[in-house]
């Protein structure tokens, strides 16, 4: 009888990938990134183990959204106090905090537990086209044309 393979945390090999977010739709980029962070593209994928890779996203301020989402998509945050609800639309969010829309979209696609938090720490998002992770020898993600 064959046993099902289950990855062990110390056996996982992690790679670094760079994704250029210029002119890519937000949701498509977020779902691709979440799958890489979870390790879904690997044959040794195990749902309860963090088998994912590191992802560096550059040019976050050049992300695009379709339709009227630029003005109609609203991000909410609440301070916890009465009347503490804050609203900001996508256009203002991209100007003030260019990395946050991608981070929020990817975080929403990861598991909402400790494992998801651990996987989210492997995401690095930068507004410009430079990043400080050259020492890790990141590889450009190849299948980006499929989501453009």
C-alpha positions in Angstrom: 0.0 0.0 0.0 1.4 3.4 -1.0 1.4 6.2 1.4 0.4 9.8 0.5 3.3 12.1 0.5 3.2 15.0 3.0 5.8 17.8 2.9 7.7 18.5 6.1 8.5 22.1 7.0 12.3 21.6 7.0 12.2 19.9 3.6 10.7 22.8 1.7 13.0 24.6 -0.8 12.0 28.2 -1.3 12.6 30.3 -4.4 12.3 34.0 -5.0 10.1 35.4 -7.8 9.8 38.9 -9.2 6.5 40.0 -10.7 6.2 43.3 -12.6 2.7 44.7 -11.8 2.7 47.3 -14.5 -0.5 47.1 -16.6 -1.7 43.9 -14.9 -5.2 43.7 -13.4 -5.3 43.7 -9.6 -7.4 40.5 -9.1 -5.5 38.4 -11.6 -2.2 39.4 -10.1 -3.5 38.8 -6.5 -4.7 35.3 -7.3 -1.5 34.4 -9.1 0.5 35.8 -6.1 -1.6 33.9 -3.5 -1.1 30.6 -5.4 2.7 31.1 -5.5 2.8 32.1 -1.8 0.8 29.0 -0.9 2.9 26.7 -3.1 0.1 25.5 -5.3 2.4 25.3 -8.3 4.7 22.8 -6.6 4.2 19.0 -6.8 4.9 18.7 -3.1 2.1 21.1 -2.2 0.5 20.2 1.2 -2.4 22.3 2.4 -1.5 22.5 6.1 2.2 23.2 5.5 3.8 26.4 4.2 5.3 25.1 1.0 5.2 28.5 -0.9 7.9 30.7 -2.4 8.8 34.3 -1.8 7.2 36.9 -4.2 8.6 40.4 -4.9 6.1 42.7 -6.7 7.5 45.8 -8.3 5.7 48.8 -9.9 2.8 48.5 -7.6 1.6 52.0 -8.4 1.0 51.0 -12.1 -1.6 48.3 -11.3 -4.8 48.6 -13.2 -8.5 47.9 -12.4 -11.3 47.5 -14.9 -14.6 49.3 -15.2 -15.4 52.1 -12.7 -13.5 50.4 -9.9 -10.9 53.3 -9.8 -13.5 55.6 -8.3 -16.2 53.1 -7.0 -14.0 50.6 -5.2 -13.9 51.6 -1.5 -11.5 50.3 1.2 -12.9 50.5 4.7 -11.1 50.6 8.1 -12.5 51.1 11.6 -10.7 52.3 14.6 -12.9 50.5 17.0 -14.5 53.6 18.4 -17.9 55.0 17.7 -17.8 57.0 14.4 -14.4 55.6 13.7 -15.2 54.3 10.2 -12.8 55.6 7.5 -13.3 55.2 3.8 -10.9 55.7 0.9 -11.4 54.8 -2.8 -8.9 53.0 -5.0 -7.6 56.1 -6.8 -6.7 57.9 -3.5 -5.3 54.6 -2.0 -3.0 54.1 -4.9 -1.7 57.7 -4.6 -1.2 57.7 -0.8 -0.3 54.1 -0.2 0.7 52.5 -3.6 1.5 49.0 -2.2 -1.6 48.6 0.0 -4.3 47.6 -2.7 -2.1 44.6 -3.7 -1.4 43.6 -0.2 -5.1 43.7 0.8 -6.1 41.8 -2.3 -3.5 39.0 -1.7 -4.2 38.8 2.0 -7.9 38.2 1.3 -7.0 35.3 -0.9 -4.8 33.5 1.7 -6.2 31.4 4.5 -7.5 33.4 7.4 -5.4 31.7 10.1 -1.9 31.4 11.4 -0.7 29.6 8.3 -2.1 32.5 6.1 -0.3 35.0 8.2 3.0 33.1 7.9 2.5 32.9 4.1 1.7 36.6 3.8 5.1 37.5 5.4 6.8 36.1 2.2 5.2 38.8 0.1 7.3 42.0 -0.6 5.6 44.8 -2.5 7.4 47.9 -3.8 6.1 51.0 -5.6 9.1 51.6 -7.9 11.0 49.2 -10.2 13.8 48.7 -7.6 13.8 46.3 -4.7 16.4 45.3 -2.1 16.3 41.6 -2.7 19.0 41.2 -5.4 21.1 39.0 -3.0 18.4 36.3 -3.1 18.8 36.0 -6.9 15.0 36.3 -7.7 13.7 34.9 -11.0 11.3 36.7 -13.2 7.9 34.9 -13.2 7.4 33.5 -16.7 3.6 33.0 -17.1 2.7 36.7 -16.6 1.4 37.1 -20.2 -1.4 34.7 -19.5 -3.0 37.1 -16.9 -2.4 40.3 -18.8 
